[in-house]
Structure formats: structure tokens, C-alpha cells
Amino acid sequence: QVQLVESGGGLVQPGGSLRLSCAASGSIFSFNSMGWYRQAPGKQRELVAIIFTGGAVNYADSVKGRFTISRDNAENTVYLQMNSLKPEDTAVYYCRFIGGAVYWGQGTQVTVSS
């Protein structure tokens, strides 16, 4: 099993920044990707950003130019730097790890409000 521990969520004003972290531990024998998803109230969970082995990244159109995903390979940790936050970014953010199987973190709340 792989365990994912997320941190960094909180309350921030529009235009502010947050940095999310997700640390993976456990029986890690292979790595394919780690990514961030989010789910707003009443909405389906959606992809925010994902990073693959080798460093390729994908972003949702709504966050391009504002969010940056990165990975510390040695620590099996993925980060999401979120800048210029908007109220519509408010959601629970979930980390996902794909190796031999798919694993999800428990989520961290991000609230963007005045």
C-alpha cells in the first residue's frame, strides 16, 4: 500500500497564494504519475495538474499560468504552487498517485474568499 499525506490548504484572499504538498510513502516499487485533483461543492472531481515520470506535466486550462506542479523525486513528494487564486478555485484538493495501483489522499481544503 501507498500512503499519501497532504498539507498546505487553508483560507486565502483572492489574488493570494498557497503551496500544497503531497508526500507518498509505503510500498513504492514503481512510479507513473502524481497529480492534483479538486472537487468543489456540487461538482465532479476534476484534474488540476499532473506530473509524469520524466517530468512531463499537464494542467487544466483554468489554472494554466497560475499553478505550477513539481516533484521531488528523492522524497516522492509532489507540490502545487497556486498563485493569483480566484474564488472559483475554492475546493477540496486531492493528491493522486499512480504506480502499480491508484491511490488517493484524503484531501485538503482550499478556500479563496474575501
Secondary structure, DSSP 8 states (H G I E B T S, - for coil): -EEEEEE--EEE-TT--EEEEEEEEES-----EEEEEEE-TTS--EEEEEEETTS-EEE-GGGTTTEEEEEETTTTEEEEEE-S--GGG-EEEEEEEESSSEEE---EEEEE--
